[in-house]
Amino acid sequence: MRRQFTGWPPQAMDVLWQLQGEPTKETRERYRADRERLVRRPMIALLNDIADTDPRYEDFSVWHFRTGSWWWQHQSAVIRLGRKVEIGLRLSLDGLRIQGAWWYPDPGQVDMFRSAAASENSGRELSAIVNDVRHKGYDISGDMMKRPPRGYPAHHPRADLLRHRSLIAARHLGCEEWLHTPEAAERVLSAAADLDALLMWLARHVGRTATTPADGPVN
């Protein structure tokens, strides 16, 4: 199979550099075509190649520039694995960043997460997965309460997980020469493998409709 992605051209970073700060409308328009060609289009090619490796990665979006300066300075994309369960990619002058996230939860999802995290089997599994991902160099974050939610004891063995109203594992992949080569796709796939157990746990326990059995198909 012929791959589409060959890396981001070095000139892509030159374009992002020109868009730093608060670029004027004239500056944005001057670099719009170059940004599309050198920054956004390679991200689309990367996500197409990633999707070819696994059908779970086929539902993706690569964002346009929007109006705020941040969106011109950062090229973002998501791969949807379940309801509000995603792999996120972001290219900027800092290089390439990846995250696995369950966030912006729909009604009922936080309760589903808490129930699964509190349960002995699924909760112990999640705790082990989060520890493994952290040991691989990922920062664990999310929207968190200051204390465990009402109805759960403060001394619960997974009290820290129960405080989460979203859960994100993220790390920077870097900004070395490989970013300008097809190797960048392999780096993304390797990171996706690091995150796979966490994202599949979330898709199984949170990324489904409230009426779908926990062991049923993922949406």
Sequence and secondary structure as in RCSB ss.txt:
>XXXX:A:sequence
MRRQFTGWPPQAMDVLWQLQGEPTKETRERYRADRERLVRRPMIALLNDIADTDPRYEDFSVWHFRTGSWWWQHQ
SAVIRLGRKVEIGLRLSLDGLRIQGAWWYPDPGQVDMFRSAAASENSGRELSAIVNDVRHKGYDISGDMMKRPPR
GYPAHHPRADLLRHRSLIAARHLGCEEWLHTPEAAERVLSAAADLDALLMWLARHVGRTATTPADGPVN
>XXXX:A:secstr
         THHHHHHHHT SS  HHHHHHHHHHHIIIIIHHHHHHHHHHHHH GGG  EEE    SSHHHHH E
EEEEEEETTEEEEEEEETTEEEEEEEE S  TTHHHHHHHHHHSHHHHHHHHHHHHHHHHTT EEE  B SS  T
TS TT TTHHHHTBSSEEEEEEEE SGGGGSTHHHHHHHHHHHHHHHHHHHHHHHTSS TTS TTS   
